[in-house]
Amino acid sequence: MAVARKFFVVAILVLIATFSNSVSADPDLLQDVCVADFNNAVKMNGFACLPSFTASNFFFAGLAKPGVTDNLLGVNVSAANVMQIPGLNTLGVSMARIDFAPSGLNPPHTHPRATEIIFVLYGQLDVAFITTDNVLVPMTVKQGEIFTFPKGLVHFQKNNGKVPAAAIAAFGSQNPGVQAIAASLFAATPPVADNVLAQAFQISDQEVDEIKAKLAPKWA
Ligand SMILES: *[C@@H]1O[C@H](CO)[C@@H](O)[C@H](O)[C@H]1NC(C)=O
């Protein structure tokens, strides 16, 4: 009877642990604030805390203005994560601003550590994510509307309009991370071997080299 009860308690604990992992993003915090101390030599999950803080550790004005979109893809992603706002350390959230020229593309990428939710400030975006079963989930999102990109899934945003567009993105991590598919494969340092990419994409070594040449210097 006692053994059965012990098993029951263990089963409940495992269930609780599993459930709380599945609903949380970054680890939960153990104090009110832990402003990142970037100069601390201690390596840990996140950053060590500064001994004291001010309001400015939680402030950032860097998303107020559009980023310059005069580049290869016609896009500019301005981050507002723990690197720009050290007060976000341990708080599990961050933001970004994405500006698009007409025809601008935020190319296929993933955020390994966060779900993303975007709010369109102006213009219109054709967006999509792709599930692990390779199902494309597309949507046209207009000014004032919201779309969600589940954690870790490949997604992109394209401005097919004739005027600029902009969106604010929110993330469930202080440091969502970004891995751009094309750049990670074709602009890695040192490079991914041509024969790997040629076989994976079923193209020639020469075509691989052409793509590599176009993506270097790295634009992401
Ligand atoms: C993004 O815009 C900022 C100015 O807001 C500029 O300094 C930066 O070079 C731009 N980045 C790209 C990739 O164009």
The ligand as an SDF file (V2000), in Angstrom:
LIG
                    3D

 14 14  0  0  0  0  0  0  0  0999 V2000
   19.4380   48.6630  -39.7330 C   0  0  0  0  0  0  0  0  0  0  0  0
   19.1620   50.0040  -39.4440 O   0  0  0  0  0  0  0  0  0  0  0  0
   20.1390   50.6630  -38.6460 C   0  0  0  0  0  0  0  0  0  0  0  0
   19.6710   52.0690  -38.3920 C   0  0  0  0  0  0  0  0  0  0  0  0
   18.4570   52.0430  -37.7210 O   0  0  0  0  0  0  0  0  0  0  0  0
   21.4860   50.6580  -39.3520 C   0  0  0  0  0  0  0  0  0  0  0  0
   22.4680   51.2150  -38.5020 O   0  0  0  0  0  0  0  0  0  0  0  0
   21.8580   49.2430  -39.7270 C   0  0  0  0  0  0  0  0  0  0  0  0
   23.0250   49.2570  -40.5140 O   0  0  0  0  0  0  0  0  0  0  0  0
   20.7470   48.5870  -40.5110 C   0  0  0  0  0  0  0  0  0  0  0  0
   21.0780   47.1820  -40.7640 N   0  0  0  0  0  0  0  0  0  0  0  0
   21.0150   46.6420  -41.9930 C   0  0  0  0  0  0  0  0  0  0  0  0
   21.3370   45.1860  -42.0590 C   0  0  0  0  0  0  0  0  0  0  0  0
   20.7210   47.2530  -42.9960 O   0  0  0  0  0  0  0  0  0  0  0  0
  1  2  1  0
  1 10  1  0
  2  3  1  0
  3  4  1  0
  3  6  1  0
  4  5  1  0
  6  7  1  0
  6  8  1  0
  8  9  1  0
  8 10  1  0
 10 11  1  0
 11 12  1  0
 12 13  1  0
 12 14  2  0
M  END
$$$$
